[in-house]
Amino acid sequence: MIRRIYYYYSEFGIVAIMIAIKAKLLNQNILIKISRQDINSPFYLRCKTTDLSTYDRVFIDQEYDFATDKSPRVIVDAGANIGLASIYFASRYPSSIIIAIEPEASNYELLKKNVALYANIITLNAALWNKNEEISVVDPGIGKHGFITQEKDNQEEIPRNFLQQVHGITVDKIMEDYELTRIDILKMDIEGAELEVFKDSSSWIGKVNAIIVELHERMKPGCNRSFYNGSSGFDVEWNQGENVYLSREKCITRRST
């Protein structure tokens, strides 16, 4: 508890400490308003959730910090959660169009709130998938950053960890709907759905300049094989934090330290 209070104070100040204590006493996920000099507009995190670890990854560990040969025009943020990566990209690349895709309802509501002042961020309540069909969102119990999508359960008995149905959407469909000829950066943190998405990527993989993906082999065995089988043709690869980076012709490169 003391360590968590110190964390709030060092990152967010005394007001956040008061909110955190209130959240603890009331057992509620109260919102903390965050302002940063490197971000255009304030955004919100939920106390007592994995929003805090997501914040660490994006803004403290700088997992999406990389160099570019030119400003990306189109970024797709699949598995956008509450929008922190989208906000990070929008502040660094204000001329880019960012399509933020999030399947889970409570995350999506906060995503919309967090990006409301960003004209260049489009939100989509859907899940990246290999077919355009209704699929299921389930909760494996690992926090707000770990909801899983899977094929719609046709059994009469609904699984206990079932949350909702959501529309699965393919990369092809996204490009068609938004009239895209290329995607400069495809960021994916989709909790194992990379297994399905990369099963047959032949129609769109050549139209993507760079991929940033967190692989979830531990959640869905076969993710790693599916990803690497479906992502050939990239010139550069490296690991940064929990992500694998792939890029064509140094479209993006590891930032020098």
C-alpha positions in Angstrom: 0.0 0.0 0.0 2.8 2.4 0.9 4.6 1.6 -2.3 1.4 2.3 -4.3 0.9 5.6 -2.5 4.5 6.6 -3.3 3.9 5.6 -7.0 0.8 7.9 -7.2 2.7 10.8 -5.6 5.8 10.5 -7.8 3.9 10.2 -11.0 0.6 12.1 -10.5 1.0 14.3 -7.4 -0.9 14.8 -4.1 -4.4 15.0 -5.6 -3.9 11.5 -7.1 -3.0 10.2 -3.7 -6.3 11.5 -2.2 -8.2 9.9 -5.1 -6.4 6.6 -4.7 -7.1 6.5 -0.9 -10.8 7.3 -1.6 -10.9 4.5 -4.2 -9.4 2.1 -1.7 -11.9 3.0 1.0 -14.9 2.9 -1.2 -13.7 0.0 -3.3 -14.4 1.9 -6.5 -12.5 2.5 -9.7 -12.4 6.3 -9.5 -10.9 8.2 -12.4 -7.6 10.1 -12.1 -7.1 13.0 -14.5 -3.6 13.0 -15.9 -1.9 16.0 -17.6 1.6 15.7 -19.2 3.7 18.3 -20.9 4.4 16.0 -23.8 0.7 15.2 -24.4 -1.8 17.6 -26.0 -4.8 17.1 -23.7 -5.4 15.5 -20.3 -6.6 11.9 -20.1 -8.0 9.6 -17.4 -6.9 6.4 -15.7 -9.0 4.1 -13.4 -7.7 3.5 -9.9 -7.2 -0.1 -8.9 -6.9 -1.4 -12.5 -4.3 -2.3 -15.0 -4.6 1.2 -16.5 -1.6 2.0 -14.3 0.7 -0.7 -15.7 -0.5 0.3 -19.2 0.5 3.9 -18.4 3.9 2.8 -17.3 4.5 0.9 -20.5 3.5 3.8 -22.8 4.8 6.8 -20.9 7.5 5.6 -18.5 9.1 2.7 -20.3 8.5 4.4 -23.7 7.7 1.1 -25.5 6.4 3.0 -28.5 9.4 5.3 -28.9 11.0 4.8 -32.3 12.5 6.8 -35.1 10.8 7.4 -38.5 12.1 8.3 -41.9 9.0 10.5 -42.3 5.8 11.2 -40.3 3.4 8.3 -40.7 0.1 9.1 -42.4 -2.0 6.2 -41.1 -1.7 4.3 -37.8 -4.0 1.5 -36.8 -4.0 0.9 -33.0 -5.6 -2.6 -32.6 -6.3 -3.4 -29.0 -6.4 0.3 -28.1 -7.6 -0.3 -24.6 -8.3 3.2 -23.1 -6.4 5.0 -25.8 -3.0 5.7 -24.2 -0.9 4.5 -27.2 -3.3 6.4 -29.6 -2.8 9.5 -27.5 1.0 9.0 -27.5 1.0 8.6 -31.3 -1.4 11.6 -31.9 0.8 13.9 -29.9 4.0 12.8 -31.7 2.4 12.7 -35.2 -0.4 15.3 -35.2 -0.8 15.0 -39.0 -1.5 11.3 -38.9 -4.9 9.6 -39.0 -5.1 7.1 -36.1 -7.8 4.3 -36.1 -8.2 3.1 -32.5 -9.9 -0.3 -32.2 -11.1 -1.7 -28.9 -13.6 -4.5 -28.4 -14.4 -4.4 -24.6 -17.2 -2.0 -23.6 -15.8 -0.4 -20.5 -12.4 0.1 -22.1 -14.1 1.6 -25.2 -16.1 4.1 -23.2 -13.0 5.5 -21.5 -11.2 5.4 -24.8 -13.8 7.7 -26.3 -13.5 10.0 -23.3 -9.7 10.1 -23.5 -9.5 10.9 -27.2 -12.5 13.2 -27.5 -10.3 16.3 -28.2 -8.2 14.6 -30.8 -9.7 15.2 -34.3 -7.2 12.8 -35.9 -8.2 9.8 -33.8 -11.1 7.6 -35.0 -12.5 5.1 -32.5 -14.0 1.8 -33.5 -15.8 -0.6 -31.0 -14.7 -3.8 -32.7 -12.0 -6.5 -32.6 -9.3 -7.1 -35.2 -10.0 -10.6 -36.6 -9.6 -12.8 -39.7 -13.3 -12.7 -40.7 -16.0 -10.0 -40.6 -18.3 -11.7 -38.1 -19.7 -11.5 -34.6 -17.3 -12.9 -32.0 -17.2 -13.2 -28.3 -15.3 -11.1 -25.7 -14.3 -13.1 -22.6 -12.6 -12.2 -19.3 -9.8 -14.5 -18.2 -9.4 -12.5 -15.0 -6.1 -10.8 -15.5 -7.3 -7.2 -15.6 -8.7 -4.5 -17.9 -5.8 -5.0 -20.3 -6.4 -8.7 -20.8 -9.8 -9.4 -22.4 -9.7 -12.1 -25.0 -11.7 -12.4 -28.3 -12.7 -15.8 -29.7 -15.2 -17.4 -32.1 -18.8 -17.0 -31.1 -19.8 -19.8 -28.8 -22.7 -21.7 -30.4 -23.4 -23.8 -27.4 -26.6 -23.2 -25.5 -24.8 -22.7 -22.2 -22.9 -19.3 -22.1 -19.4 -19.5 -20.5 -19.1 -17.9 -17.1 -16.3 -15.6 -18.3 -18.4 -14.3 -21.3 -18.8 -10.5 -21.4 -20.3 -9.5 -24.7 -20.5 -10.0 -28.4 -18.6 -7.6 -30.7 -18.0 -7.3 -34.4 -14.8 -8.9 -35.6 -13.2 -6.9 -38.5 -10.4 -7.7 -40.9 -7.5 -5.5 -41.9 -8.9 -5.6 -45.5 -12.3 -4.3 -44.2 -10.7 -1.4 -42.3 -8.8 -0.4 -45.4 -11.9 -0.5 -47.5 -14.1 1.4 -45.0 -11.6 4.2 -44.6 -10.3 4.2 -48.2 -6.7 3.4 -47.2 -4.1 2.3 -49.7 -1.5 1.7 -47.1 -1.1 1.5 -43.4 2.2 3.0 -42.2 2.1 1.5 -38.7 -0.1 -1.4 -37.5 0.2 -1.6 -33.7 -1.4 -4.8 -32.3 -1.9 -5.7 -28.6 -4.9 -8.1 -29.1 -4.4 -10.7 -26.4 -3.8 -13.7 -28.6 -6.0 -12.8 -31.6 -2.8 -12.5 -33.6 -3.2 -16.3 -34.0 -6.4 -15.7 -36.1 -5.4 -12.4 -37.7 -2.2 -13.8 -39.3 -3.6 -17.1 -40.4 -4.1 -15.7 -43.9 -2.6 -12.2 -44.2 -1.7 -12.5 -47.9 -4.2 -9.9 -49.1 -3.0 -7.1 -46.9 0.4 -7.7 -45.4 2.1 -6.1 -48.4 0.2 -2.9 -47.7 1.6 -2.4 -44.2 4.9 -0.6 -43.8 5.6 -1.5 -40.2 4.1 -3.7 -37.4 4.4 -3.4 -33.7 3.0 -6.4 -32.0 2.9 -8.0 -28.5 2.7 -11.8 -28.9 0.6 -13.8 -26.5 1.8 -17.4 -27.0 1.1 -18.0 -23.3 -2.6 -17.2 -23.8 -3.1 -18.8 -27.2 -0.5 -21.4 -28.2 0.4 -21.0 -31.8 0.4 -17.2 -31.9 4.2 -17.0 -32.5 4.1 -19.4 -35.4 1.0 -17.8 -37.0 2.6 -14.3 -36.7 5.9 -15.2 -38.2 4.3 -17.3 -41.0 2.1 -14.4 -41.9 4.5 -11.5 -41.7 7.3 -12.2 -44.2 8.9 -9.6 -46.3 10.0 -7.1 -43.7 13.6 -5.8 -43.7 14.2 -4.9 -40.1 13.2 -6.7 -36.8 13.9 -5.9 -33.2 12.4 -6.3 -29.8 11.5 -3.4 -27.5 9.8 -4.0 -24.2 7.2 -6.6 -24.7 6.8 -5.8 -28.4 8.2 -7.2 -31.7 8.9 -4.5 -34.3 8.9 -5.2 -38.0 9.7 -2.6 -40.6 10.1 -2.2 -44.4 13.1 -0.2 -45.7 13.7 1.4 -42.3 10.2 3.1 -42.3 10.7 2.9 -38.6 13.9 2.1 -36.7 15.0 1.7 -33.1 15.7 5.0 -31.6 19.4 5.5 -30.7 20.1 5.8 -26.9 
